Amino acid sequence: MTVLDRPPAQACWAANLAGDGAAAELSRCALRLAESQPGCLGVTAEDRVTYWDSVEAIAAWRARVELLARQRLGRGADEAVSILVRQAGGATA
């Protein structure tokens, strides 16, 4: 997994994972899952943010995370992990 110290310099999209309790473990799995997804530029593990080259790549990853949540948590999985997407990057060092 590419762990980043700061957001990429290029324009990109960020997805922030939030979750407590059982969802915290699911969030860790989602971060590991991100590394195998096309379009993932890297993650900052401390604040559970993933960086992506497109919103389409995030959508594909989100679908896999939602499936994983349903498999592991059953009912209520939709509230287990929230993914906030925002435009990021493009900053100068």
N, C-alpha and C positions, 0 to 999 in steps of 0.2 A: 504494500500500500504506500502510496506517495503521501507522506505526512508533511504538511506545509507549516512554516513558521509564521507566514502572513499570506494574505490573499494574493493570487497571481497578478502580475502586472498587466496582463491582457484583459480586455473586456470579457466578462463571463457571467455566469449565473451562479448564485449560491443557494443552497438548500440547508436550512437549519432544522435539526431534529430536536424535539422536546419530548420528554416522557419520564415518569417516575416509577419506582417499584419494579414490577414485572416488565414494564415498558422500557426501563433503563437497559435491561439485557437485550431487548428487542432492538433498541437503538444501536447498541454495540454491534449486533449482527447486521443491521442495516448499513453501518459504516464499512464493515468487512465486505458486504455484498457490493458496495459502491465500486470497490477496486476492480471488480470483474466486469463492470458495465462500460460499454463503449461511451466515450465522451466525458468520463470522469477525469478531471485534472488533478485532483488530490483532495485531501481532507485536513482539517485542523481538529485533532482528536480531543483537545481540551474542551472546546466549546461545541463539539459535534456539528461542525459545518462542513459540507461537501461543496466542491466547486466543479462546475460543468461547462462544457462548450456550447450547450444549447438547451432550451426548455424541452425540446423533444427527448433529449437524453435523460433529463430529470423525470419526465413523464414515464418513460420505460422503467427507470429505477423505482419510481414511486409505486408503479403497478406491482412490481416484484415485492416491495416492502409491504404493501397492503395484503398481498396473498400470504406472505410469511406471517403477518399479524393474525390473519383469520385462522391460519393453520395452528398457530401456537396459543392464541388467546380466545378463539371462538367469538361468542357474542361480546359486543363492546369493543371489538378490535379497532373499530373506526376511531374511537376516542383515545386509544392506547398511545399512539405516536402521532404527533402532528408534525407536518413538514411545511415550513414557511419558505417560500421562494422569493428571491429578490435579485435585481441586477447588481452586479458587483464588479470588482477589478477595474483595470484601466488606471490604477493609481501609479504615481511615480514614486520611486524609492527615495 
